[in-house]
Amino acid sequence: MPGTMILDLLVNAHLYLDLHPGLARGFQFLEESAFESLNDGRHEIDGDRVFALLSHDEGKGQEQARIEHHRQYLDIQYVIDGEDRIGWMPTSRCQRLASDFEPDGDVAFYFDRPTNWLVVPEGSFAVFFPTDAHAPLGGSGEIFKAVVKVLLD
């Protein structure tokens, strides 16, 4: 699977459905959910193959946002309310491991600093593949977002 980070509006999600079969289920959840009636936490879409994590978080600022990457899942990070700033850099350029890879959480953290920062406004999403290290919550203020995890086969 080609790994190219994507930043776009949810209304354009249909343009990316051919990249992976699980994206259709994830984007459908984002398009059809009444988020104001859902609690924070995990929401099943297709068992462990596709699920969403909803959260209300305070932005940490760019200095405190930790860069991470995943091996088994891609992320669709969708901003429901507020604005996120997400750092990005190629995973291949991450050199300073902060924690060993955690298979149960499918995550490794790094001390490296992102080479770019993306502004992800309300109604927008970013897709991160395993080749995309990313540092979410780099903005300030409250952010309500859904992170859809799609298992890569």
GROMACS elastic network, one bead per residue, 0.5 to 0.9 nm:
[ bonds ]
;  ai    aj funct       b0    kb
    1    19     6  0.74458   500
    1    20     6  0.79398   500
    1   152     6  0.86655   500
    2    19     6  0.79962   500
    2   129     6  0.83982   500
    2   131     6  0.89268   500
    3   128     6  0.77835   500
    3   129     6  0.52813   500
    3   130     6  0.70686   500
    3   131     6  0.58429   500
    3   132     6  0.73696   500
    4   127     6  0.82357   500
    4   128     6  0.74513   500
    4   129     6  0.68219   500
    4   131     6  0.76692   500
    4   132     6  0.74892   500
    5    88     6  0.87097   500
    5   126     6  0.70686   500
    5   127     6  0.55542   500
    5   128     6  0.51203   500
    5   129     6  0.65423   500
    5   131     6  0.84166   500
    5   132     6  0.64441   500
    6   125     6  0.79146   500
    6   126     6  0.53009   500
    6   128     6  0.70045   500
    7   118     6  0.82231   500
    7   120     6  0.76026   500
    7   124     6  0.72727   500
    7   125     6  0.58229   500
    7   127     6  0.66719   500
    8    11     6  0.83485   500
    8    12     6  0.67309   500
    8    13     6  0.76269   500
    8   120     6  0.84961   500
    8   123     6  0.88727   500
    8   124     6  0.56227   500
    8   125     6  0.56698   500
    8   126     6  0.65915   500
    8   127     6  0.88904   500
    9    12     6  0.55766   500
    9    13     6  0.70791   500
    9   121     6  0.88837   500
    9   122     6  0.88530   500
    9   123     6  0.60167   500
    9   125     6  0.60770   500
    9   126     6  0.87478   500
   10    13     6  0.51685   500
   10    14     6  0.85011   500
   10    27     6  0.78437   500
   10    30     6  0.80523   500
   10    31     6  0.74598   500
   10    78     6  0.81428   500
   10   123     6  0.60693   500
   10   124     6  0.55462   500
   10   125     6  0.63401   500
   11    14     6  0.75428   500
   11    31     6  0.84169   500
   11   123     6  0.84398   500
   11   124     6  0.86028   500
   12    15     6  0.58085   500
   12    16     6  0.80007   500
   13    16     6  0.57671   500
   13    17     6  0.70818   500
   13    23     6  0.87976   500
   13    24     6  0.85419   500
   13    27     6  0.66492   500
   13   125     6  0.87409   500
   14    17     6  0.55489   500
   14    18     6  0.86110   500
   14    24     6  0.79696   500
   14    27     6  0.82748   500
   15    18     6  0.77437   500
   16    19     6  0.57393   500
   16    20     6  0.81287   500
   16    23     6  0.76799   500
   16    24     6  0.85858   500
   17    20     6  0.63441   500
   17    21     6  0.68313   500
   17    22     6  0.82481   500
   17    23     6  0.57541   500
   17    24     6  0.56283   500
   17    27     6  0.86156   500
   18    21     6  0.67944   500
   18    23     6  0.81771   500
   18    24     6  0.85771   500
   19    22     6  0.88701   500
   19    23     6  0.75354   500
   20    23     6  0.56669   500
   20    24     6  0.79488   500
   20   150     6  0.87846   500
   20   152     6  0.80457   500
   21    24     6  0.61513   500
   21    25     6  0.78259   500
   22    25     6  0.54971   500
   22    26     6  0.64259   500
   22    27     6  0.87732   500
   22    46     6  0.88634   500
   22    49     6  0.75927   500
   22    50     6  0.66108   500
   22   150     6  0.58650   500
   22   151     6  0.73896   500
   22   152     6  0.83146   500
   23    26     6  0.50107   500
   23    27     6  0.59644   500
   23    28     6  0.83308   500
   23    50     6  0.84801   500
   23    76     6  0.84777   500
   23   150     6  0.69247   500
   24    27     6  0.53036   500
   24    28     6  0.59908   500
   24    29     6  0.86410   500
   25    28     6  0.51011   500
   25    29     6  0.63029   500
   25    30     6  0.88136   500
   25    45     6  0.71250   500
   25    46     6  0.78651   500
   25    50     6  0.72945   500
   25   150     6  0.89483   500
   26    29     6  0.52470   500
   26    30     6  0.64831   500
   26    31     6  0.88041   500
   26    45     6  0.73725   500
   26    50     6  0.66366   500
   26    51     6  0.74678   500
   26    52     6  0.78389   500
   26    76     6  0.78190   500
   26   148     6  0.61339   500
   26   149     6  0.78839   500
   26   150     6  0.73470   500
   27    31     6  0.60920   500
   27    32     6  0.85683   500
   27    76     6  0.84349   500
   27   148     6  0.84565   500
   28    31     6  0.50870   500
   28    32     6  0.60113   500
   28    33     6  0.82858   500
   29    32     6  0.53892   500
   29    33     6  0.57340   500
   29    45     6  0.73247   500
   29    52     6  0.84178   500
   29   148     6  0.87977   500
   30    33     6  0.57408   500
   30    34     6  0.88307   500
   30    35     6  0.86854   500
   30    78     6  0.78499   500
   30   146     6  0.79721   500
   30   148     6  0.85121   500
   31    34     6  0.88192   500
   33    36     6  0.87242   500
   33    37     6  0.86751   500
   33    38     6  0.83280   500
   34    37     6  0.58219   500
   34    38     6  0.70036   500
   35    38     6  0.51233   500
   35    39     6  0.80445   500
   35    54     6  0.86606   500
   35    80     6  0.78482   500
   36    39     6  0.80358   500
   38    41     6  0.88447   500
   38    43     6  0.87889   500
   38    54     6  0.82102   500
   39    42     6  0.86413   500
   39    43     6  0.88739   500
   39    54     6  0.72719   500
   39    55     6  0.82495   500
   40    43     6  0.86663   500
   40    53     6  0.71820   500
   40    56     6  0.70873   500
   40   146     6  0.89801   500
   41    52     6  0.79732   500
   41    53     6  0.52510   500
   41    54     6  0.51330   500
   41    55     6  0.64533   500
   42    51     6  0.69431   500
   42    52     6  0.56408   500
   42    54     6  0.65223   500
   43    51     6  0.57829   500
   43    52     6  0.50819   500
   43    53     6  0.62971   500
   43    54     6  0.76848   500
   44    47     6  0.56084   500
   44    48     6  0.77603   500
   44    50     6  0.71065   500
   44    52     6  0.65474   500
   44    53     6  0.89650   500
   45    48     6  0.83578   500
   45    49     6  0.80449   500
   45    50     6  0.54585   500
   45    52     6  0.71475   500
   46    49     6  0.55106   500
   46    51     6  0.63527   500
   47    50     6  0.61261   500
   47    51     6  0.65814   500
   48    51     6  0.64644   500
   48   149     6  0.85941   500
   48   150     6  0.83477   500
   48   151     6  0.73987   500
   49    73     6  0.86583   500
   49   149     6  0.77440   500
   49   150     6  0.58916   500
   49   152     6  0.81839   500
   50    73     6  0.89401   500
   50   148     6  0.69461   500
   50   149     6  0.55653   500
   50   151     6  0.63144   500
   51   147     6  0.83784   500
   51   148     6  0.56384   500
   51   149     6  0.54597   500
   51   150     6  0.69881   500
   52    76     6  0.89763   500
   52   146     6  0.62479   500
   52   147     6  0.54815   500
   52   149     6  0.60758   500
   52   150     6  0.88818   500
   53   145     6  0.82396   500
   53   146     6  0.55302   500
   53   147     6  0.51030   500
   53   148     6  0.63113   500
   53   149     6  0.78969   500
   54   144     6  0.74959   500
   54   145     6  0.58631   500
   54   147     6  0.64869   500
   54   148     6  0.86156   500
   55   143     6  0.80016   500
   55   144     6  0.57862   500
   55   145     6  0.57057   500
   55   146     6  0.65615   500
   55   147     6  0.84200   500
   56   142     6  0.67472   500
   56   143     6  0.56753   500
   56   145     6  0.66513   500
   57    60     6  0.87977   500
   57   137     6  0.78104   500
   57   141     6  0.82502   500
   57   142     6  0.56026   500
   57   143     6  0.53003   500
   57   144     6  0.64727   500
   57   145     6  0.81987   500
   58   137     6  0.73677   500
   58   139     6  0.82993   500
   58   140     6  0.65328   500
   58   141     6  0.54133   500
   58   143     6  0.60416   500
   58   144     6  0.88178   500
   59    62     6  0.87330   500
   59    65     6  0.83063   500
   59    83     6  0.89725   500
   59    84     6  0.73173   500
   59    85     6  0.83397   500
   59   136     6  0.84580   500
   59   138     6  0.57437   500
   59   141     6  0.54188   500
   59   142     6  0.62120   500
   59   143     6  0.67033   500
   60    63     6  0.76511   500
   60    64     6  0.54937   500
   60    65     6  0.58138   500
   60   136     6  0.87715   500
   60   137     6  0.56854   500
   60   138     6  0.54687   500
   60   139     6  0.62550   500
   60   140     6  0.61919   500
   60   141     6  0.84402   500
   61    64     6  0.56342   500
   61    65     6  0.61962   500
   61    85     6  0.82328   500
   61   137     6  0.68551   500
   61   140     6  0.57145   500
   62    65     6  0.53442   500
   62    66     6  0.85665   500
   62    85     6  0.77913   500
   62    86     6  0.83090   500
   62    87     6  0.76794   500
   62   117     6  0.85044   500
   62   135     6  0.83288   500
   62   136     6  0.89376   500
   62   137     6  0.78444   500
   62   139     6  0.65338   500
   62   140     6  0.88738   500
   63    66     6  0.82871   500
   63   113     6  0.84503   500
   63   138     6  0.75913   500
   64   137     6  0.87356   500
   64   138     6  0.72599   500
   65    86     6  0.83043   500
   65    87     6  0.79511   500
   65   113     6  0.89826   500
   65   135     6  0.54633   500
   65   136     6  0.62813   500
   65   137     6  0.60587   500
   65   138     6  0.51851   500
   65   139     6  0.86403   500
   66    87     6  0.87302   500
   66   109     6  0.67411   500
   66   110     6  0.69148   500
   66   111     6  0.72574   500
   66   112     6  0.84360   500
   66   113     6  0.81321   500
   66   134     6  0.79556   500
   66   135     6  0.51300   500
   66   136     6  0.73428   500
   66   137     6  0.86611   500
   66   138     6  0.85545   500
   67    87     6  0.72907   500
   67    88     6  0.78436   500
   67    89     6  0.86693   500
   67    94     6  0.89506   500
   67   108     6  0.84803   500
   67   109     6  0.57431   500
   67   110     6  0.54868   500
   67   111     6  0.70640   500
   67   112     6  0.69143   500
   67   113     6  0.70006   500
   67   114     6  0.70302   500
   67   133     6  0.62478   500
   67   134     6  0.50960   500
   67   136     6  0.76014   500
   68    91     6  0.86155   500
   68   107     6  0.64543   500
   68   108     6  0.54894   500
   68   110     6  0.61725   500
   68   132     6  0.87295   500
   68   133     6  0.53859   500
   68   134     6  0.54412   500
   68   135     6  0.61507   500
   68   136     6  0.86709   500
   69    91     6  0.69224   500
   69   106     6  0.80867   500
   69   107     6  0.56477   500
   69   108     6  0.56606   500
   69   109     6  0.68465   500
   69   110     6  0.85809   500
   69   128     6  0.85886   500
   69   129     6  0.83136   500
   69   130     6  0.61616   500
   69   131     6  0.77508   500
   69   132     6  0.66879   500
   69   134     6  0.64504   500
   69   135     6  0.87877   500
   70    73     6  0.60859   500
   70    74     6  0.70495   500
   70    75     6  0.84739   500
   70   101     6  0.86713   500
   70   105     6  0.86458   500
   70   106     6  0.53444   500
   70   108     6  0.67923   500
   70   128     6  0.88331   500
   70   129     6  0.75961   500
   70   130     6  0.52179   500
   70   131     6  0.83812   500
   70   132     6  0.84387   500
   70   133     6  0.78589   500
   71    74     6  0.78668   500
   71   103     6  0.86455   500
   71   106     6  0.62516   500
   71   107     6  0.73173   500
   71   108     6  0.89436   500
   71   129     6  0.82375   500
   71   130     6  0.51909   500
   71   131     6  0.84806   500
   71   152     6  0.84232   500
   72   103     6  0.87201   500
   72   106     6  0.63744   500
   72   107     6  0.89932   500
   72   130     6  0.75239   500
   72   150     6  0.83688   500
   72   151     6  0.58884   500
   72   152     6  0.56521   500
   72   153     6  0.80103   500
   73   106     6  0.73525   500
   73   129     6  0.74822   500
   73   130     6  0.72937   500
   73   149     6  0.58243   500
   73   150     6  0.51733   500
   73   152     6  0.54680   500
   73   153     6  0.89772   500
   74   127     6  0.70489   500
   74   128     6  0.56649   500
   74   130     6  0.64217   500
   74   148     6  0.81816   500
   74   149     6  0.58396   500
   74   150     6  0.53030   500
   74   151     6  0.66221   500
   74   152     6  0.69145   500
   75   126     6  0.78265   500
   75   127     6  0.54753   500
   75   128     6  0.51353   500
   75   129     6  0.67484   500
   75   130     6  0.88759   500
   75   147     6  0.63011   500
   75   148     6  0.57166   500
   75   150     6  0.65374   500
   76   125     6  0.64366   500
   76   126     6  0.56939   500
   76   128     6  0.66380   500
   76   146     6  0.79256   500
   76   147     6  0.55284   500
   76   149     6  0.65776   500
   76   150     6  0.79272   500
   77   120     6  0.89357   500
   77   124     6  0.84274   500
   77   125     6  0.53350   500
   77   126     6  0.51872   500
   77   127     6  0.63077   500
   77   128     6  0.80218   500
   77   136     6  0.87119   500
   77   145     6  0.70682   500
   77   146     6  0.60277   500
   77   148     6  0.64934   500
   77   149     6  0.87932   500
   78   120     6  0.81498   500
   78   121     6  0.89067   500
   78   122     6  0.79123   500
   78   123     6  0.70403   500
   78   124     6  0.58881   500
   78   126     6  0.65930   500
   78   127     6  0.87298   500
   78   144     6  0.88130   500
   78   145     6  0.55578   500
   78   146     6  0.52130   500
   78   147     6  0.61832   500
   78   148     6  0.79340   500
   79    82     6  0.68312   500
   79    83     6  0.66931   500
   79    84     6  0.70006   500
   79   120     6  0.69059   500
   79   121     6  0.64318   500
   79   123     6  0.58149   500
   79   124     6  0.59098   500
   79   125     6  0.63650   500
   79   126     6  0.89306   500
   79   143     6  0.72372   500
   79   144     6  0.62475   500
   79   146     6  0.65564   500
   79   147     6  0.86714   500
   80    83     6  0.85931   500
   80   121     6  0.85659   500
   80   122     6  0.54351   500
   80   123     6  0.59368   500
   80   124     6  0.80326   500
   80   143     6  0.77734   500
   80   144     6  0.54208   500
   80   145     6  0.50463   500
   80   146     6  0.70440   500
   81   121     6  0.80518   500
   81   122     6  0.52001   500
   81   123     6  0.76612   500
   81   142     6  0.81830   500
   81   143     6  0.59260   500
   81   145     6  0.68093   500
   82   120     6  0.89713   500
   82   121     6  0.66553   500
   82   122     6  0.56002   500
   82   141     6  0.75732   500
   82   142     6  0.63918   500
   82   144     6  0.64676   500
   82   145     6  0.84308   500
   83   119     6  0.71206   500
   83   120     6  0.57835   500
   83   122     6  0.57298   500
   83   139     6  0.71358   500
   83   140     6  0.81670   500
   83   141     6  0.81571   500
   83   142     6  0.81642   500
   83   143     6  0.62209   500
   83   144     6  0.85287   500
   84   118     6  0.81022   500
   84   119     6  0.60769   500
   84   120     6  0.50970   500
   84   121     6  0.63510   500
   84   122     6  0.82342   500
   84   136     6  0.71977   500
   84   137     6  0.57482   500
   84   138     6  0.65117   500
   84   139     6  0.53011   500
   84   140     6  0.77464   500
   84   141     6  0.89233   500
   84   142     6  0.89830   500
   84   143     6  0.66019   500
   84   145     6  0.87189   500
   85   117     6  0.63037   500
   85   118     6  0.54179   500
   85   120     6  0.59358   500
   85   121     6  0.84193   500
   85   135     6  0.83180   500
   85   136     6  0.65619   500
   85   137     6  0.59954   500
   85   140     6  0.83712   500
   86   114     6  0.88293   500
   86   116     6  0.83925   500
   86   117     6  0.55684   500
   86   118     6  0.51813   500
   86   119     6  0.66875   500
   86   120     6  0.72775   500
   86   126     6  0.88384   500
   86   134     6  0.64751   500
   86   135     6  0.52440   500
   86   137     6  0.61990   500
   86   138     6  0.55539   500
   86   139     6  0.76651   500
   87   113     6  0.80070   500
   87   114     6  0.50799   500
   87   115     6  0.72120   500
   87   116     6  0.56557   500
   87   118     6  0.61974   500
   87   119     6  0.89956   500
   87   133     6  0.81288   500
   87   134     6  0.52289   500
   87   136     6  0.64485   500
   87   137     6  0.86378   500
   87   138     6  0.69455   500
   88    91     6  0.88698   500
   88   113     6  0.86080   500
   88   114     6  0.50481   500
   88   115     6  0.61570   500
   88   116     6  0.52933   500
   88   117     6  0.61253   500
   88   118     6  0.74646   500
   88   128     6  0.89809   500
   88   132     6  0.66931   500
   88   133     6  0.57215   500
   88   135     6  0.64393   500
   88   136     6  0.88743   500
   89    92     6  0.84176   500
   89    93     6  0.71179   500
   89    94     6  0.77523   500
   89   113     6  0.81982   500
   89   114     6  0.52131   500
   89   115     6  0.53498   500
   89   116     6  0.65873   500
   89   117     6  0.89965   500
   89   131     6  0.86893   500
   89   132     6  0.61501   500
   89   133     6  0.53542   500
   89   134     6  0.65281   500
   89   135     6  0.89940   500
   90    93     6  0.55158   500
   90    94     6  0.71458   500
   90   114     6  0.87624   500
   90   115     6  0.85988   500
   90   131     6  0.58491   500
   90   132     6  0.50319   500
   90   133     6  0.56889   500
   90   134     6  0.85192   500
   91    94     6  0.53320   500
   91    95     6  0.88153   500
   91   130     6  0.72825   500
   91   131     6  0.50449   500
   91   132     6  0.53307   500
   91   134     6  0.84881   500
   92    95     6  0.80304   500
   92   131     6  0.70170   500
   92   132     6  0.85275   500
   92   133     6  0.85308   500
   93   112     6  0.87639   500
   93   133     6  0.88971   500
   94    97     6  0.74728   500
   94   110     6  0.69074   500
   94   111     6  0.83665   500
   94   112     6  0.61205   500
   94   113     6  0.86172   500
   94   133     6  0.77553   500
   95   110     6  0.75848   500
   95   111     6  0.81675   500
   95   112     6  0.67985   500
   96   109     6  0.88238   500
   96   110     6  0.55233   500
   96   111     6  0.53177   500
   96   112     6  0.57617   500
   97   100     6  0.70254   500
   97   101     6  0.89129   500
   97   108     6  0.75670   500
   97   109     6  0.62552   500
   97   111     6  0.62009   500
   97   112     6  0.78849   500
   98   108     6  0.76232   500
   98   109     6  0.52779   500
   98   111     6  0.55521   500
   98   112     6  0.87325   500
   99   102     6  0.80793   500
   99   108     6  0.59936   500
   99   109     6  0.55230   500
   99   110     6  0.69624   500
  100   107     6  0.85620   500
  100   108     6  0.60192   500
  100   109     6  0.76237   500
  101   105     6  0.85667   500
  101   106     6  0.71513   500
  101   107     6  0.56881   500
  101   109     6  0.76292   500
  102   105     6  0.55005   500
  102   106     6  0.55875   500
  102   107     6  0.53805   500
  102   108     6  0.62079   500
  103   107     6  0.68415   500
  103   108     6  0.87798   500
  104   107     6  0.80921   500
  105   108     6  0.86502   500
  109   112     6  0.89122   500
  110   113     6  0.81692   500
  110   133     6  0.89923   500
  113   116     6  0.89405   500
  113   135     6  0.86370   500
  114   117     6  0.70625   500
  114   133     6  0.80692   500
  114   134     6  0.72523   500
  114   135     6  0.72437   500
  117   135     6  0.87416   500
  117   138     6  0.83165   500
  118   126     6  0.89020   500
  119   139     6  0.84459   500
  120   123     6  0.83350   500
  120   124     6  0.58891   500
  120   125     6  0.66835   500
  120   126     6  0.73155   500
  121   124     6  0.56078   500
  121   125     6  0.81734   500
  122   125     6  0.84386   500
  122   144     6  0.89526   500
  122   145     6  0.88510   500
  127   132     6  0.89169   500
  128   131     6  0.76704   500
  128   132     6  0.54287   500
  128   133     6  0.75510   500
  128   134     6  0.74326   500
  129   132     6  0.52636   500
  129   133     6  0.81238   500
  130   133     6  0.71672   500
  135   138     6  0.67790   500
  136   139     6  0.83182   500
  137   140     6  0.76489   500
  137   143     6  0.78725   500
  139   142     6  0.89065   500
  139   143     6  0.86320   500
  140   143     6  0.81696   500
